[in-house]
Amino acid sequence: PQGTLFGRNTTGGAINLITRQPGSEFANDQKLGYASDNEFTSRTVVDTGEIGDTGIRALFAYSHNQMDGWVRNTLTASDDGYGSTNSNSFYADIRADITDDFSAEYRLDYSDMHAQPAAYQLTVVSPADQSYFGASPAFGGAPLVVSPNFRSTLQSYDADPPEQDHIYGHSL
């Protein structure tokens, strides 16, 4: 049935996310969280309900997530460790029931995310690779570190550049 409902390429299944419309009564919801690696999350949703007798309703949502990362790069600030993230998202849905037969709905979503990629750690290296990459400090590079155990700190001059995503959308 997924192929019939969502197109022929969904034979493995489909997930359909439907955002709820603004309600007719005022409501708000606030969720806060704190976790390991100094992770802080916040989610706020405000539903205005019907504004007077205008037939206009609105729903606003804001989300924030930040984390220091789980592997510390000793050559950067502590909040720029590998796996660190800082993101903000905003969503607005404004609906106007103009007549019994006509309504208009405007939606806006915006997301801004900054993150450091995950750290890759070597656990096993062949002797030939150990010899070749082990010469890196002589040429100004970071030393080759091979450890069978998880390391919570690394030293890297050539870390991957941070990821930066700015995404937005509108619909009417």
Buried (B, 14 or more C-beta within 10 A) or exposed (E): EBEEEEEEEBEEEEEEEEEEBBEEEEEEEEEEEEEEBBBBBBBBBBBBBBBEEEBBBBBBBBBBBBBBBBBBBEEBEEBBBBBBBBBBBBBBBBBBBEEEEEEEBEBBBBBBBBBBBEBEBEEEBEEEEBEEBBEBEEEEEBEBEEEEEEEEEBEBEEBEEEEEEEEEEEEE
